């Protein structure tokens, strides 16, 4: 039949005088097929059928089946059900998520030791999770995780030595509250206080203050539970080399079960917030960095606004006032007006008259404004200018306890990239920190990046932990610069578009890193999908960090890679047997 239809088609074409040369081909195709040709076709189609059946069987059995359903018969054309006890775990911004088969929550040191020993024996993954706040999901693993959320006790407080020993699952906020009655607190804080202490130290978290190191420097001893060697007690007196390596060990050397931290006396701070510009910051930067216990800059793209936040003990306070010139409503008025105007443009006038708008905080208003058109540069510029106005009307002073003052409302879900680089010493600042931000702002404007505010810039002293991005044997000051894009929507398509634009933005910033010896924060580093980019990243990390020493310790303490995950394996591949 196939040959007959083709013959009729060619006959029609041959009725045209110019197509007479097709007649020999027609005669050849009209001839009957040979038996050999039929056998070949039969074998070919039989092969296709077998291949299709094989693919169907492989697809079916590749989906996990619950243990109590293995005896059941397969149902044709239906996927095998996923196990009912899968644990869905995501980081705070929902940028990384896994469905894990195992999520253990031991409530004691012996239970944790038993869980790791069993995982080591059975060669099963059991990645330390922490509180899951890391923007890059560094604690996540599909194969299995262990959370210390139930190991959250304060074990000992030594008021005389100003130390506290805690189980590593305690959250920073809970620890600070427990220390209040003893008149103690932590030396420094990150922007938020919901981290578990174990994760807080393992990724090299930090606050701000050129004389204050990252938080791993607060650790004076720890109990590290390892798969191969059980529980190890570490301090600068007991195995100092491993101690310093494990203080910022990324959860790859063992699970930090208990930790002793150096505290300071509980104290108040006066926070002074004011608006400046790039020229004024350059004139005063060396002085401000040296004189203020805590300081940070919030750069607002597409404006000349720099928000300066200085925090000092009340004894250093020189201002006659503690209150802002404007009230909260006055400070927010410009942002509210912009939101109402934007609603009329993008949605309806009815929504713009919603009285609930007046109850929103600044960060909530910013999220809602950006959600209207997050990737339109002109719209983002308007939002940034409104933010600059907000900060101008928020200038002033406030006094409070250090843990309250040093916190910062970072807004809603977001993508963030933060890097760290040396910037000289307090005596001889290199000014590379300001030069870096200046070049970054120029690139943003040149490439029309819809970059929202702020670009946050902070400083720390150096760390003795070799895996810390601020590690140094010199008295260096390190600058930390973070860029951000908010995810103010649950719409999957829009989140995908924002994500793509963020990585374009991050790539722009990355073009500056080599010139400044800048390396990303471990909780914010993203693993490239491109093989060449990944190889380049691995080479960069080996130049900056003791990767061989780290891998050697991993192989000794965790030879079956129980504590590892895909991110760690890609960042620190074992290129050859570690001796």
C-alpha positions as CSV (number, residue, x, y, z in Angstrom):
1,X,0.0,0.0,0.0
2,X,2.9,2.4,0.9
3,X,4.4,1.8,-2.5
4,X,1.1,2.2,-4.3
5,X,0.5,5.6,-2.7
6,X,3.9,6.8,-3.5
7,X,3.4,5.6,-7.1
8,X,0.2,7.6,-7.5
9,X,2.0,10.7,-6.2
10,X,4.8,10.3,-8.6
11,X,2.3,9.7,-11.5
12,X,0.7,13.0,-10.8
13,X,4.1,14.7,-10.9
14,X,5.1,12.9,-14.1
15,X,2.0,14.3,-16.0
16,X,4.1,17.5,-16.1
17,X,6.4,17.4,-19.2
18,X,9.3,18.7,-17.1
19,X,8.9,15.7,-14.7
20,X,9.4,12.9,-17.3
21,X,12.8,12.1,-15.8
22,X,11.0,10.5,-12.7
23,X,9.6,7.6,-14.7
24,X,12.5,5.2,-14.2
25,X,12.4,5.9,-10.4
26,X,8.6,5.2,-10.5
27,X,9.1,1.9,-12.2
28,X,11.8,0.9,-9.6
29,X,9.5,1.8,-6.6
30,X,6.5,0.0,-8.2
31,X,8.3,-3.4,-8.2
32,X,7.4,-5.8,-5.5
33,X,9.5,-5.9,-2.3
34,X,12.0,-8.7,-1.8
35,X,11.5,-11.2,1.1
36,X,14.8,-10.1,2.6
37,X,13.5,-6.5,2.8
38,X,10.4,-7.7,4.6
39,X,12.4,-9.7,7.2
40,X,14.6,-6.6,7.9
41,X,11.5,-4.4,8.5
42,X,10.0,-7.0,10.8
43,X,13.2,-7.2,12.9
44,X,13.4,-3.4,13.0
45,X,9.9,-2.9,14.3
46,X,10.3,-5.8,16.8
47,X,13.4,-4.0,18.1
48,X,11.4,-0.8,18.5
49,X,8.7,-2.6,20.5
50,X,11.3,-4.2,22.8
51,X,13.0,-0.8,23.4
52,X,9.7,0.8,24.2
53,X,8.8,-1.9,26.7
54,X,12.3,-1.7,28.3
55,X,12.0,2.1,28.7
56,X,8.6,1.8,30.3
57,X,9.9,-0.8,32.8
58,X,13.0,1.3,33.7
59,X,10.8,4.4,34.2
60,X,8.4,2.5,36.4
61,X,11.0,0.9,38.7
62,X,13.1,4.0,39.0
63,X,10.4,5.6,41.1
64,X,10.7,4.7,44.8
65,X,8.1,2.3,46.2
66,X,7.2,2.3,49.9
67,X,8.5,-0.7,51.8
68,X,5.0,-2.0,52.6
69,X,4.0,-1.9,49.0
70,X,6.8,-4.0,47.5
71,X,4.6,-7.1,47.4
72,X,1.9,-5.4,45.4
73,X,1.4,-6.0,41.7
74,X,2.3,-3.2,39.3
75,X,-0.5,-1.2,37.9
76,X,0.0,-0.6,34.2
77,X,0.5,3.0,33.0
78,X,0.7,4.4,36.5
79,X,3.8,5.7,38.3
80,X,4.8,3.9,41.5
81,X,3.8,6.1,44.5
82,X,6.4,8.1,46.3
83,X,7.0,7.1,49.9
84,X,4.6,8.8,52.3
85,X,7.3,9.6,54.8
86,X,9.4,11.8,52.5
87,X,10.4,15.0,54.3
88,X,10.1,18.2,52.2
89,X,12.8,20.6,53.4
90,X,13.7,24.0,51.9
91,X,15.8,26.9,52.9
92,X,14.2,30.1,54.1
93,X,13.8,31.8,50.7
94,X,12.6,28.5,49.1
95,X,15.3,28.8,46.5
96,X,16.6,25.3,47.3
97,X,14.4,22.3,48.3
98,X,14.8,18.6,48.7
99,X,12.5,15.7,49.5
100,X,14.6,13.5,51.8
101,X,14.1,9.9,52.7
102,X,15.6,10.3,56.2
103,X,15.4,13.3,58.6
104,X,16.6,12.3,62.1
105,X,16.3,14.5,65.1
106,X,18.3,13.0,68.0
107,X,17.6,14.4,71.4
108,X,20.9,13.6,73.1
109,X,24.6,13.1,72.4
110,X,24.4,9.3,72.6
111,X,21.5,9.3,70.2
112,X,23.5,11.4,67.7
113,X,26.6,9.2,68.1
114,X,24.5,6.1,67.4
115,X,22.8,7.7,64.3
116,X,26.2,8.6,62.8
117,X,27.8,5.2,63.6
118,X,24.9,3.4,62.0
119,X,25.0,5.7,58.9
120,X,28.8,5.1,58.7
121,X,28.3,1.3,58.9
122,X,25.5,1.3,56.3
123,X,27.2,3.9,54.1
124,X,24.1,6.2,54.2
125,X,24.1,10.0,53.9
126,X,23.3,12.0,57.0
127,X,24.0,15.6,56.3
128,X,23.9,18.1,59.2
129,X,21.0,20.4,58.5
130,X,21.2,23.3,61.0
131,X,18.2,25.7,60.7
132,X,18.1,25.7,56.9
133,X,18.6,29.4,56.7
134,X,21.6,29.4,54.3
135,X,20.6,31.0,51.0
136,X,22.4,28.3,49.0
137,X,20.9,25.3,50.9
138,X,24.4,24.1,51.9
139,X,22.8,21.8,54.6
140,X,20.4,20.0,52.3
141,X,20.6,16.4,51.1
142,X,18.1,14.2,49.4
143,X,19.6,11.1,50.8
144,X,19.3,12.0,54.4
145,X,19.8,14.7,57.0
146,X,20.2,15.1,60.7
147,X,18.8,18.1,62.6
148,X,19.9,19.0,66.2
149,X,16.7,21.0,66.8
150,X,16.0,18.9,69.9
151,X,19.5,19.3,71.2
152,X,19.1,22.9,72.2
153,X,20.1,23.2,75.9
154,X,22.4,25.6,77.7
155,X,24.8,23.2,79.5
156,X,27.0,25.6,81.5
157,X,27.6,29.3,82.1
158,X,30.8,30.4,83.6
159,X,30.2,34.0,84.6
160,X,33.8,34.6,85.8
161,X,35.3,33.4,82.5
162,X,32.4,34.8,80.5
163,X,31.9,31.5,78.6
164,X,28.9,29.5,77.8
165,X,28.6,25.8,76.7
166,X,25.6,24.8,74.7
167,X,24.2,22.0,72.6
168,X,24.7,23.1,69.0
169,X,21.0,23.0,68.1
170,X,20.1,26.0,70.2
171,X,19.1,29.0,68.2
172,X,21.1,32.3,68.6
173,X,18.0,34.1,69.9
174,X,17.3,31.5,72.5
175,X,20.9,31.5,73.6
176,X,21.0,35.3,73.9
177,X,17.8,35.2,76.0
178,X,19.3,32.6,78.3
179,X,22.5,34.7,78.8
180,X,20.6,37.7,79.9
181,X,20.1,36.6,83.5
182,X,23.9,36.1,83.7
183,X,24.7,39.5,82.4
184,X,26.3,38.1,79.3
185,X,25.8,38.2,75.6
186,X,27.5,37.2,72.3
187,X,30.3,39.5,71.0
188,X,28.6,40.0,67.6
189,X,25.6,39.0,65.6
190,X,24.6,38.4,62.0
191,X,21.6,40.3,60.5
192,X,19.1,37.7,61.9
193,X,19.2,35.5,65.0
194,X,17.3,32.4,64.0
195,X,20.4,30.3,63.1
196,X,21.3,27.3,65.1
197,X,24.6,27.8,66.8
198,X,26.2,24.8,65.1
199,X,25.4,26.2,61.6
200,X,26.1,29.8,62.7
201,X,29.8,28.9,63.3
202,X,30.2,26.3,60.5
203,X,29.6,28.5,57.6
204,X,31.7,31.5,58.8
205,X,28.8,33.8,59.6
206,X,29.7,37.4,60.7
207,X,28.4,40.7,61.9
208,X,30.1,44.0,61.4
209,X,32.9,45.9,63.1
210,X,36.5,46.2,61.8
211,X,37.9,45.0,65.1
212,X,35.4,42.2,65.6
213,X,36.1,38.8,63.8
214,X,33.6,36.4,62.3
215,X,31.6,34.3,64.8
216,X,33.8,31.2,64.4
217,X,36.5,33.1,66.4
218,X,34.1,33.1,69.4
219,X,34.5,29.3,69.6
220,X,37.0,28.1,72.3
221,X,36.2,24.4,72.3
222,X,33.8,21.9,70.7
223,X,32.6,18.4,70.7
224,X,32.6,17.0,67.1
225,X,30.8,13.8,66.4
226,X,32.4,12.0,63.5
227,X,31.2,8.9,61.6
228,X,34.5,7.1,61.7
229,X,36.1,8.2,65.0
230,X,33.1,8.9,67.2
231,X,33.1,12.0,69.4
232,X,36.3,14.2,69.4
233,X,36.9,17.0,71.8
234,X,38.7,19.9,70.2
235,X,40.3,23.1,71.4
236,X,43.4,25.1,70.7
237,X,45.1,22.9,73.4
238,X,43.7,19.6,72.1
239,X,44.6,19.0,68.4
240,X,44.8,22.7,67.5
241,X,45.2,22.1,63.7
242,X,42.0,20.1,63.5
243,X,40.3,22.5,65.9
244,X,40.9,25.6,63.7
245,X,40.0,23.6,60.6
246,X,36.7,22.3,62.1
247,X,35.6,25.7,63.5
248,X,34.5,26.6,59.9
249,X,34.2,23.0,58.7
250,X,31.0,23.4,56.6
251,X,29.5,20.3,58.4
252,X,31.9,18.1,56.4
253,X,34.2,17.0,59.2
254,X,31.7,16.1,61.8
255,X,28.5,17.2,63.4
256,X,29.1,19.9,66.0
257,X,27.2,18.6,69.0
258,X,28.4,20.9,71.8
259,X,30.3,24.2,71.6
260,X,31.8,26.6,74.2
261,X,31.7,30.2,73.2
262,X,33.5,33.3,74.5
263,X,31.0,35.8,75.6
264,X,31.1,39.5,76.6
265,X,29.2,41.5,79.2
266,X,25.7,42.4,78.2
267,X,25.7,45.9,77.0
268,X,23.7,48.6,75.3
269,X,24.5,50.4,72.0
270,X,23.5,53.7,70.5
271,X,22.7,53.4,66.9
272,X,23.1,56.4,64.6
273,X,21.5,56.2,61.2
274,X,22.1,58.9,58.6
275,X,22.2,59.4,54.9
276,X,25.4,60.4,53.1
277,X,26.8,60.2,49.6
278,X,29.8,58.6,47.9
279,X,32.0,61.6,48.2
280,X,31.4,62.2,51.9
281,X,31.9,58.5,52.6
282,X,35.3,58.6,50.8
283,X,36.4,61.6,52.9
284,X,35.4,60.0,56.2
285,X,35.7,56.3,55.6
286,X,39.1,55.7,57.4
287,X,37.9,57.7,60.4
288,X,34.5,56.0,60.6
289,X,35.9,52.5,60.2
290,X,38.4,53.1,63.0
291,X,36.2,55.0,65.5
292,X,33.0,53.0,65.4
293,X,32.6,49.6,67.1
294,X,30.0,48.5,64.5
295,X,29.4,50.1,61.1
296,X,27.8,49.3,57.8
297,X,26.9,51.0,54.6
298,X,23.7,50.5,52.6
299,X,24.3,51.6,49.0
300,X,21.2,52.3,47.0
301,X,21.7,51.7,43.2
302,X,20.7,54.4,40.7
303,X,21.0,57.1,43.5
304,X,23.8,58.9,45.2
305,X,22.5,57.8,48.5
306,X,24.5,55.8,51.0
307,X,22.9,54.9,54.3
308,X,25.4,54.8,57.1
309,X,24.6,52.9,60.3
310,X,27.0,53.4,63.2
311,X,26.7,51.6,66.6
312,X,28.7,52.4,69.7
313,X,28.5,52.0,73.5
314,X,26.6,54.9,75.2
315,X,29.8,56.2,76.6
316,X,30.8,57.2,73.1
317,X,27.5,58.9,72.3
318,X,27.9,62.5,71.5
319,X,24.4,63.4,70.2
320,X,21.9,65.4,72.3
321,X,18.9,63.5,70.8
322,X,17.8,59.9,70.7
323,X,14.7,60.3,68.5
324,X,14.4,60.7,64.8
325,X,13.2,64.0,63.4
326,X,10.3,62.4,61.6
327,X,7.8,59.8,62.9
328,X,7.3,56.4,61.4
329,X,4.3,57.4,59.3
330,X,6.1,60.5,57.9
331,X,9.1,58.4,57.0
332,X,6.8,55.9,55.2
333,X,4.6,58.4,53.5
334,X,6.6,58.7,50.2
335,X,6.8,54.9,49.9
336,X,3.1,54.5,50.5
337,X,2.3,57.1,47.9
338,X,4.4,55.4,45.3
339,X,2.7,52.1,46.1
340,X,-0.7,53.6,45.7
341,X,0.3,55.3,42.4
342,X,1.8,52.1,41.1
343,X,-1.3,50.1,42.0
344,X,-3.3,52.4,39.8
345,X,-0.9,51.8,36.9
346,X,-0.5,48.0,37.3
347,X,-3.8,47.0,38.9
348,X,-6.8,48.9,40.1
349,X,-7.7,52.1,41.9
350,X,-9.8,50.1,44.3
351,X,-6.7,48.3,45.6
352,X,-4.8,51.6,46.0
353,X,-7.4,52.8,48.4
354,X,-7.0,49.7,50.7
355,X,-6.4,51.1,54.3
356,X,-4.3,48.0,55.0
357,X,-1.5,49.7,53.1
358,X,-1.0,52.0,56.1
359,X,-0.3,49.0,58.4
360,X,2.6,47.6,56.3
361,X,6.2,48.0,57.4
362,X,8.8,49.5,55.1
363,X,10.2,46.1,53.9
364,X,6.7,44.8,53.3
365,X,5.9,47.8,51.2
366,X,9.1,47.4,49.3
367,X,8.3,43.8,48.5
368,X,4.8,44.7,47.3
369,X,6.2,47.5,45.2
370,X,8.8,45.3,43.6
371,X,6.3,42.5,43.0
372,X,4.4,44.8,40.6
373,X,7.2,44.7,38.1
374,X,10.4,43.3,39.6
375,X,12.5,43.3,36.4
376,X,11.6,46.6,34.9
377,X,14.6,48.8,35.6
378,X,12.7,52.1,35.5
379,X,10.2,50.7,38.1
380,X,13.0,49.5,40.3
381,X,14.7,52.8,40.1
382,X,11.5,54.5,41.4
383,X,11.4,52.0,44.3
384,X,15.1,52.7,45.1
385,X,14.5,56.5,45.1
386,X,11.5,56.0,47.4
387,X,13.8,53.9,49.7
388,X,16.3,56.8,49.7
389,X,13.6,59.2,50.8
390,X,12.5,56.7,53.5
391,X,16.0,56.6,55.0
392,X,16.4,60.4,54.8
393,X,13.3,60.7,57.0
394,X,14.5,57.8,59.3
395,X,17.8,59.6,60.3
396,X,18.3,59.7,64.0
397,X,19.4,57.7,67.1
398,X,18.1,54.9,69.1
399,X,19.4,53.0,72.1
400,X,18.9,49.4,73.0
401,X,20.6,46.1,73.9
402,X,23.3,45.0,71.5
403,X,21.3,41.9,70.3
404,X,18.3,44.1,69.5
405,X,20.3,46.9,67.8
406,X,22.5,44.7,65.6
407,X,19.5,42.9,64.1
408,X,18.3,44.0,60.7
409,X,15.1,43.4,58.8
410,X,16.3,41.9,55.5
411,X,12.9,41.8,53.9
412,X,11.2,38.8,52.3
413,X,12.4,35.9,50.3
414,X,15.4,36.7,48.2
415,X,18.4,35.6,46.2
416,X,21.7,37.0,47.7
417,X,25.4,36.7,46.9
418,X,28.0,38.0,49.3
419,X,31.7,38.1,48.9
420,X,34.6,38.9,51.2
421,X,38.0,40.5,50.4
422,X,40.9,42.1,52.3
423,X,41.0,45.8,52.4
424,X,44.2,46.7,54.3
425,X,44.4,47.4,58.0
426,X,42.9,50.0,60.2
427,X,46.2,51.8,60.3
428,X,46.6,51.6,56.5
429,X,43.3,51.0,54.8
430,X,43.7,50.2,51.1
431,X,40.3,51.8,50.2
432,X,39.7,48.8,47.9
433,X,36.3,48.3,49.7
434,X,35.0,51.6,48.4
435,X,36.6,51.2,45.0
436,X,34.9,47.8,44.6
437,X,31.4,49.2,45.3
438,X,32.0,52.1,43.0
439,X,32.9,49.8,40.1
440,X,29.9,47.6,40.9
441,X,27.5,50.5,40.8
442,X,29.0,51.6,37.5
443,X,28.5,48.1,36.0
444,X,24.9,48.0,37.2
445,X,24.1,51.3,35.4
446,X,26.0,50.3,32.3
447,X,24.3,47.0,32.0
448,X,20.8,48.3,33.0
449,X,20.5,45.7,35.8
450,X,17.2,46.1,37.7
451,X,19.2,46.1,41.0
452,X,17.1,46.8,44.1
453,X,18.4,48.3,47.3
454,X,20.5,47.8,49.3
455,X,24.0,46.7,48.4
456,X,25.0,46.0,52.0
457,X,28.7,46.5,53.0
458,X,30.1,45.3,56.3
459,X,33.5,44.7,57.8
460,X,35.2,42.2,60.1
461,X,38.7,41.5,61.5
462,X,40.5,38.4,60.3
463,X,39.9,34.8,61.4
464,X,42.4,32.1,62.4
465,X,40.1,29.5,60.9
466,X,41.7,28.5,57.6
467,X,38.4,27.8,55.9
468,X,37.0,31.2,56.7
469,X,36.7,33.6,53.8
470,X,38.3,36.1,56.2
471,X,41.2,33.8,57.2
472,X,44.5,35.6,57.4
473,X,47.7,35.5,59.5
474,X,47.9,39.3,59.2
475,X,45.9,42.0,61.0
476,X,43.8,42.5,58.0
477,X,40.4,44.1,57.8
478,X,37.9,42.3,55.5
479,X,35.0,43.9,53.7
480,X,31.8,41.9,53.0
481,X,29.6,43.0,50.2
482,X,26.2,41.5,49.4
483,X,24.0,42.0,46.3
484,X,20.3,41.0,46.4
485,X,17.2,40.3,44.3
486,X,13.9,39.8,46.1
487,X,11.4,37.1,45.3
488,X,8.2,38.9,46.3
489,X,5.9,36.6,44.5
490,X,4.8,32.9,44.6
491,X,4.2,32.8,40.8
492,X,6.6,30.2,39.5
493,X,7.2,31.8,36.1
494,X,8.0,35.2,37.7
495,X,10.3,33.6,40.2
496,X,12.1,31.8,37.4
497,X,12.6,35.1,35.5
498,X,13.9,36.9,38.7
499,X,16.3,34.0,39.3
500,X,17.7,34.2,35.8
501,X,18.2,38.0,36.2
502,X,19.8,37.5,39.6
503,X,22.4,35.2,38.2
504,X,23.1,37.7,35.4
505,X,23.6,40.3,38.2
506,X,25.8,38.0,40.2
507,X,27.9,37.2,37.1
508,X,28.4,40.9,36.7
509,X,29.7,41.2,40.2
510,X,31.8,38.1,39.7
511,X,33.8,39.9,36.9
512,X,35.3,42.0,39.7
513,X,36.3,39.3,42.1
514,X,39.7,38.3,40.8
515,X,40.9,41.9,40.9
516,X,40.0,42.1,44.6
517,X,40.8,38.6,45.8
518,X,37.1,38.2,46.7
519,X,35.5,34.9,47.7
520,X,31.9,34.2,48.4
521,X,30.4,33.5,51.8
522,X,30.0,29.7,52.2
523,X,26.3,30.0,52.9
524,X,25.8,32.0,49.7
525,X,28.1,30.3,47.2
526,X,26.2,28.7,44.3
527,X,27.6,25.8,42.4
528,X,27.8,26.4,38.6
529,X,26.0,24.0,36.3
530,X,28.5,24.6,33.5
531,X,31.5,22.2,33.7
532,X,34.0,24.8,32.7
533,X,32.7,27.3,35.2
534,X,32.7,24.6,37.9
535,X,36.4,23.7,37.1
536,X,37.3,27.4,37.3
537,X,35.6,27.8,40.7
538,X,37.3,24.7,42.1
539,X,40.7,26.1,41.0
540,X,39.9,29.4,42.7
541,X,39.0,27.7,45.9
542,X,42.2,25.7,45.9
543,X,44.3,28.9,45.6
544,X,42.6,30.5,48.6
545,X,41.8,27.6,51.0
546,X,43.6,24.5,52.3
547,X,41.5,22.2,50.2
548,X,43.9,19.2,50.4
549,X,44.1,19.5,54.2
550,X,40.3,19.7,54.4
551,X,39.8,16.7,52.2
552,X,42.4,14.7,54.1
553,X,40.5,15.5,57.3
554,X,37.2,14.5,55.7
555,X,38.6,11.2,54.5
556,X,40.0,10.4,58.0
557,X,36.9,11.4,59.9
558,X,34.2,10.5,57.3
559,X,35.7,8.1,54.7
560,X,32.2,7.0,53.5
561,X,31.2,10.6,53.0
562,X,28.2,10.3,55.3
563,X,28.2,14.0,56.0
564,X,28.7,15.2,52.5
565,X,26.2,16.3,49.8
566,X,26.4,17.2,46.1
567,X,27.4,20.8,46.9
568,X,30.4,19.8,49.0
569,X,31.5,17.1,46.5
570,X,31.5,19.6,43.7
571,X,33.3,22.3,45.6
572,X,35.9,20.0,47.1
573,X,36.4,17.0,44.8
574,X,39.1,14.6,45.9
575,X,41.2,14.7,42.8
576,X,43.6,12.0,43.9
577,X,44.0,9.7,46.9
578,X,44.6,11.9,50.0
579,X,47.6,10.8,51.9
